[in-house]
Amino acid sequence: MVGKLCCALLVAGTASAQAPGWSKPFVADARFELRQGERARGKTLLPGQRIELEAGSTVLLEVQPLDQWGRPFPQELSAFGLLDTRSCRDLVELSQPTPTTLQLAAGTSRGRCELRLVALGNLNLDWSFPVEVTSVAKGGYTREQAEYIATHLYRALFDRQPDPEGFRAAVAEIQRDRLGSLLEGMLQSQEFREKWQGRPPTAFLEQVYRGLLGRPPDSEAVRRFLRDVERGKLKSVLAAIIHSEEFEANMASATNPPGRRF
């Protein structure tokens, strides 16, 4: 999954260029900036600082090379690459749009890895950045994601498409980071009580899985959730499924189709 990275040599930055008394500029350090999109304003990233990526998101890591006097070094004469990308292989897709720009595209799996950036042609200059892929929920939901969640909740709990008024209210609650309150309201509604009163827990779990994930529950789902459904812990079951990697992967495919990065 790791993209092929640029392997050009660093034009100015060889060992001879760093000999004592060398008066010509060479790459001696770098500044880093993390950007959510090509036009977005970036934020300064210090070496060793964690890069947090929501599952399915993409960021640009831009490198500004500096000379031995701390001044910007020409980017067209510089190139940077990655050392040992194996730890990030299953979490982040790495590519290099320019010799001084790296693109990190998070997959749907969560976890941590380490990114090691090196000045090509001068392996004495390298920087490490911990990378963590987190749940989409950690950074808040976009409107598209909130609409996806609201639509699938109506299918899961009421077996229907949402009405316009209920849909607007649900989307607003999700975007205000009040998913828990929304779930409580839906579970306490008269429509929910009338639909599910007297029906077995297995039927509820079946409907929830089909509504949220588009498939019936497997044996693992039954082992994990059926007891909680029987005990009335419906809100925690719904929240766990919505925050699952499978649900977020489906949501990413629907709201961020292939080829659309920013």
C-alpha positions, 0 to 999 in steps of 0.5 A: 500500500506504500507508494513509491517514493522519489529517489533523487539525490540531494544536490547540495548536501554531500559530505564534502559540502559540509567540510569545515570552512565550507562557505557555500550553502548546504542543507543543514536542517528543515522546517515541517508543515502539515496541511489538510489540503492543497489550499488549506492553511498549514500548521508547523510540525516539530520533529518528534511531534505526533501526526494524527490522521482520522481514518480515511483522511489525507494530509500533506507533509511539506518540507522547507529545507534550511541551510547552515545559517538557518535560511531557506534553501532552494527547494528545487535543489533538495529532495527528501525520502522515507526510511523503512516504511514497513511499520506504516504499510497497513495503516497509511498510503505514502506518496510523494507529489514533489521532492519536498512534499509527502502525502499521507492517506490513512486507510480504515484500520486504526493504529500507530506507526513511525515515519522516518524522513531523510534528506536524500544524499545526506543520511545524517539528516533524518527526522522521526514522526509518530503517526496515529490513525484514529476514529473519524469521530475523534475529530468530529463529523462532516455534514456528509458523514452526519447525513450518512449516520442519520440515514443508517440509524433510521434504517436500523431502528425504524426500518425506513428512510428519515423524514425531512424534519427528523433528518435535519434534527439528527444531522444537527445533533451529530455535528454538535458531537451529541450522538449519544443524545440522539441515540437516547432520543430515538430509543425513547421515541414512541415509534421505537417502542411501538415497533420493537415492543415484544420482539426478540433481541435477536430480531433487533440485532439482525435489523441493526446490523442490516441497517448500519452495516448492510449485512446480517450479524455474524457469530462474533457479533452475536457473541459480542452484542446479544447479551447487551441487547438482552440487558437493554444496553441498546445505546452502547451497542449502537455506538460501538457499531457506529464507531467500528472500523467496518462502519467507518470504512463503509462511510469513507467509501460512500462520502469520500470515493476513490480518487477524491483526496481533498 
